[in-house]
Amino acid sequence: MSMKKKSLIIAIFIILLDQGIKILLDNLLKVNESIKIINNFFYITKVYNTGAAWSIFSNGTILLIIIAILSFLFLLYYQNKFKDNLRNIIAFGLINGGLIGNLIDRLIYGYVIDYFRFIIINYDFPIFNIADCALVIGFVFLIYAIFKGEEKSENRSN
């Protein structure tokens, strides 16, 4: 099975998990309603985010949709430039699953449903979701692969 097919399976899993949780919480909670998991540390809080991380580009839905589609297409092409190993398969699967998970929200609702809320040393961290987690972890893996030189090129054999 090719690297793209393997990473697609991971992406589909992330999309289904992300969308399933979002649908569940969207039906269970009102906007800004919380469920306390660990007092003063971790809450499930439903919010609608019209922007990206830390609400940058708020109300920039069209721009964020275009960026997500172009990023997805770029990553599909760029994936062939990387060594076929488990970490890279996971990296591209997580990134593409996260991109598509949030893209689905933006296309359907015009915003992203976020729900993980952490308070760390009195800092109320921006609320995020599974798709965001997948994106961050995937990009950390991908950056690590780039630093390890796992990017293929015509001048180097891998």
NORMOBEL-V288491 format. One record per run of one state. SS is the DSSP state (@ for helix, = for strand, . for the rest). FROM is the first residue (numbers start at 1). TO is the last residue. If there is no record, write none. Layout:
BEGIN
SS|FROM|TO ; SS|FROM|TO
END
This chain:
BEGIN
.|1|2 ; @|3|28 ; .|29|33 ; =|34|38 ; .|39|41 ; =|42|49 ; .|50|52 ; @|53|55 ; .|56|60 ; @|61|81 ; =|82|82 ; .|83|85 ; @|86|108 ; .|109|111 ; =|112|120 ; .|121|122 ; =|123|124 ; .|125|127 ; =|128|128 ; .|129|129 ; @|130|147 ; .|148|150 ; =|151|151 ; .|152|152 ; =|153|153 ; .|154|155 ; =|156|156 ; .|157|158
END
